[in-house]
Amino acid sequence: MKILITADIHLGKRPSRIPIDVAADFSSAQMWRRLVDFAIETEVDAVILAGDIVDEANRFYEAIGPLESGVNRLVDRQIMVYAVSGNHDYDVLPRLTDSIGADKFRLLGRGGSWQREVLLRNDRPVLQLFGWSFPGQHVRKSPLSTFPTDLVDNSIPALGILHADLDNPESQYCPVRRDEFAKCGVPLWILGHIHKPSEFDAGAHPIVMYPGSPQGMDPGPGEVEVHGPWILEYEKGAPQLRHQNFAPVAYVNLTIDITDIADSVTLQTKITDALTNSAEEYAANNSHLKVLSYRLEVAGRTSMRYAEVESQLDLLQQTGMMRNGIDVFVNKYVIHVQPRINLAELVSGKNHLAELSQLLLALDGSQSTPDDHHELVKSLQLQLSSARNSGPFLQLSVANPTHESDEEIARQLILEQAWRLVEELTGQKETYGE
Ligand SMILES: [Mn+2]
């Protein structure tokens, strides 16, 4: 018996931070089509979807076609489809189920009550599934307290499917504790909600894991690196899950050290080499990879001016580049370089250069100075958060996809600007000296 497992497909969504014409080819609907192809090629017995299959209620029209045709293709090949709804599709998934047919699309635990289903092969029960679906957008109480332990038949493998927030007691998206699962008597739990895939821990009792989303959709921390569905098989009665790396789009963080690089041409080669090596590495583990979206960090000590480094990265961000058949894009870059200027020599005196040098040393923690820089960071932080909470920004649901704190962003902005000023001022000094 083989089972395909995934969660959080978010039908209706497209990957962000890559060019819009490229993103259209890698929508969640396309990913679902690929999952169905893979399930058929792999000859699985069932497909399990742990909630948030559809992104939002207003995606009904967009989701109905792809979901229905995928389910029909699976059911035609005797592949069963089991799902639960999550906080994104608590209302739309039951409606889609009614349209597609509840006999084909098995939505478990509709309305927030536990449901048991048995997968049959050659008229014999081979797997029992327990599922519970979100009855509304918010769930503040764990449904595990009402789990029907007495229905678990220990003579066949059992698994539970739940969309839930693990070990996050204040969550309004179904908070559950790890120790609650132990009381249910089910050895394997498949959870939805967190997009980052868990490690598979065969030794855990019970195994509680997030398969994660099949493809990253933005550069956020839960979306980076390798995503994909899992294949579940039972070996000597014990569940084994294997991650399938075939998402065509991946979001990746990469740091490039440019220490000792002194000019734009060498910098270009350095960046190209780093991206080429990285893209080759990802492609070696995933023959379906088509797009890599990078968050680049450029670090090190260099005699290059900040503005020169920036203009190279700007150029790359505008165009992207093709490496070994993979579209490489930069969704964001940060420059953490330090010019070859000895700040310690500049801190004495009562001029702007000395003040800026003190500030820089204080910001990177290498020198403790009066608390002035804390106030500067704090005041910028306040301005950032008031901008973020202003009307126009609040309308944007993904104002800060990388989830850096305002304090970190404020520190970075000040560091950047202070280095630029130091560069300018030391440049002027040299000119005066000539
Ligand atoms: Mn969710």
Boltz pocket constraint, residues with backbone or C-beta under 6 A from the ligand:
constraints:
  - pocket:
      binder: B
      contacts: [[A, 52], [A, 86], [A, 87], [A, 88], [A, 163], [A, 173], [A, 192], [A, 193], [A, 194]]
      max_distance: 6.0
